[in-house]
Amino acid sequence: MKNKAFLFFLSTQLLVPLNLWAASCCGGGSASSLILPKGARMMFDTSFSHENYKGYWNSEGKHQDDPVGSDLNQYRSSLGIAYRLANRWQASLQIPYVWNDNTYTGTESKVDNIGDTTIGLWYETFDDIKCVWKVTNWRSLIPAVYLGSTLTLPTGKSAYSGEIDNSFDITGRGVYRLDANLLVDKTIYPWNMTLNMSYGKYIERPVNEDSSGFIDPYDLQLGKRLSTSLAFGYTHFLDSMDTLTVTTSYNDLREKVGEIDGNKDISLPGFQKQSLGLSIAYSTVAMDWIYKLSWNHALSGEDFAATDILSLGVSYVLR
């Protein structure tokens, strides 16, 4: 049962990459979605991350170590593009490629494949830039608010097809998911605060095979998901007027129990994870090149893996 639970933790963790972005209406910050700065027409983004697994939390929230000699790692490279469709509308596309490199109970496994692709559509509720240097009246306190929707496409290898030999081969969830997103960002230089919330629902799908081959068909409905992140940042201006932004964030991810043929099923347990993030972003004075280094550390959870994620990213913005 411990091994079965661990493999579930591994597969679900693949769904939570630490995306880096060129951020907010002024550029430079960090959050969990690829968003164009206000006024920019296009952005290209690339990032590379290393995720190291260090045991897991059981259903009671108690940390359990992996067997002695385990070494569990995932590497992920992501390519993304954001494009302005209209004055207040923008769209984005992110495609990850995943490498799994694992040793567990004496078994070694290495596999690489594309991960799950995400498509985003965002609406900006404001026309003028909301970043200010000084509070002069109540309008100075109005934040930049983004409303969006993200569709996750099951382009990776999943547990619900005959594409894998074991759970270590998984690079995606195997199910479409539609998320409603809210991003609230306020910058009063040199300080910044960002609230990011996302509510997601998986689309029910039929399943008739897994890693063992063809099975009796059933309808799969994974549990609803809620993700919340609150971040605080400080921007330092260099003599060249390039900027260095340091951001810390608290992140909470929860997913409810899934269903099989309309009934809740313990083989699809819900989970939760709380983590702390720290990022450093360097932006040129023209805010066209942005370089980002981030670290995310899992603090607690239930039915989820304990991980550390180190990410390095570069964005290029076209005005």
Buried (B, 14 or more C-beta within 10 A) or exposed (E): EEEEBBBBBBBBBBBBBBBBBBBBBBBBBBBBBBBBBBBBEBBBBBBBBBBEBBBBBBEEEEEEEBEEEBEBBBBBBBEBBBBBEEEBEBBBBBBBBBBBBBBBEEEEBEBBBBBBBBBBBBBBEBEEBBBBEEEEEEEEEEBBBBBBBBBBBBBBBBBBBEBBEBBBBBBBBBBBBEBEBBBBBBBBBEEBBBBBBBBBBBBEBEBEEBBEEEEEEEEBBBBBBBBBBBBEBEBEEEEEEBBBBBBBBBBBBBBBBBBBEEEBBEEBBBBBBBBEBBBBBBBBEEBBBBBBBBBBBBEBBBBBBBBBBBBBBBBEBEE
